[in-house]
Amino acid sequence: MGYQQGLSGLAAASNDLDVIGNNIANANTTGFKQSTAQFADVYANTVATAVGNQIGLGAALSTVQQDFSQGTITTTGQALNVAINGNGFYQMSNNGTITYSRNGVFQLDKNGYITDAAGNDLMGYAADSNGVINSAQTVALKVPTTNIAPLPTSNITAQLNLNAQATAPTTKTFDPTDSTSYNYSTSITAYDSLGGTQQVNLYFVQNATGSAQVYAVAAGQTTDLGTMSFDSSGALTATTDSTGTATAALGEFKLNVASTADPTKLDDGASPLSLTLNFTGTTQYGGASGVNNLAQDGYASGTLSNFTIGSDGTITGNYSNGQTMALGQIVLANFNNPNGLLNLGGNQFQQTAASGVAQVSTPGSTNHGTLTGGALEASNVDLTNQLVDLITAQRNYQANAQTIKTQQTVDQTLLQM
């Protein structure tokens, strides 16, 4: 027995205690992965020593192996808390220096970029102003604060029932201000190219059985759209324009609307609306006239109200006008050997030759995990096991200290001879 074996054992036990202590200290660190100290025995490197006579020189730290198993996912309700469920790391950038992390606690900086607590930018695929994601390269993700652009109305869809038992209007010349000149009316709001509103009023005149004349009033202008014809079963069978010519498609009428209707207001400069009104599905049954469906495909501009993060990493913005749009997509990086990553501290890792090249892809693809928005991945440290390991490492340290004490006693005996 020699001092060298005891000292190497003390060093090994001390390293073990350091690793265990670090695990325990990070039991509440988001995304932290526990480590285990691995050791190897040490022998003198001599050529002449017989195999049967080799005496070990102690132990040495071989490696600190990190356990990348899944941590518990806990719901937080915070939009910029994101948990990785499965393999992968967030790709982060610090002025172009790329690192990787499992910590999904993010925030918006003053410029709208998504960053971690240290100010590193979260990387992903950007989306253009139309919500189309560009997967050609990863960039620092930014949540835009600009308004979503308006979409002018181009189609109005209406399914109605016009009472088959209605009587002809008492006033024979149509006048939108005279309710006795039509049988039924309804209205819908359309949007111009600048997001301004235009009221489109629809009127139906039933002067003959099985038919209805359709008028539209918009921007102060009255338009005779044409006639709808119904069979004896109440189904729509034909539509003709104001000249009596069959429309291009059954149930469809065309309507052009000027950009402004109120002469007291300035023209907002919007383009005139060119609308297609589709009445397919309209019926003429006995019973009250009414609307079954009335919709249009335009919308006004809107401001960003909030956003959510989907399992595939897509950041979806919800706007005040009821629209949604993709703002970007978070990517994940995977490695053939995660244990080859260099731990930089601060929940950051760096790629090395031992880890292999980062395999960047969208969450849920190939061997990449998925994301859970509004949640965080807890540390995977098992405190019960760590405390048991702590006791074992402590006993190992005490035992190696005892070997040094025993060698000291032997030396003392020799000196006293």
Secondary structure, DSSP 8 states (H G I E B T S, - for coil): --HHHHHHHHHHHHHHHHHHHHHHHTTTSTT---EEEEEEEEE---SS--GGG--EEEEEEEEEEE------EEE---TTBEEEESS-EEEEEETTEEEEE---B-EE-TTSBEE-TT--EEEEEEE-TTS-EEEEEEEE-B---S-B--B---EEEEEEE--TT----SS-S--TT-GGG-SEEEEEEEE-TTS-EEEEEEEEE--STTEEEEEEEETTEEEEEEEEEE-TTSBEEEEEETTS-B-SSTTEEEEEE-S---TTS-------EEEEEE-TT-B--SS--EEEEEEES-B--B-EEEEEE-TT-EEEEEETTS-EEEEEEE-EEE-S-GGGSEEEETTEEE--TTT---EEE-TTSTT--EEEETEEE-----HHHHHHHHHHHHHHHHHHHHHHHHHHHHHHHHHT-
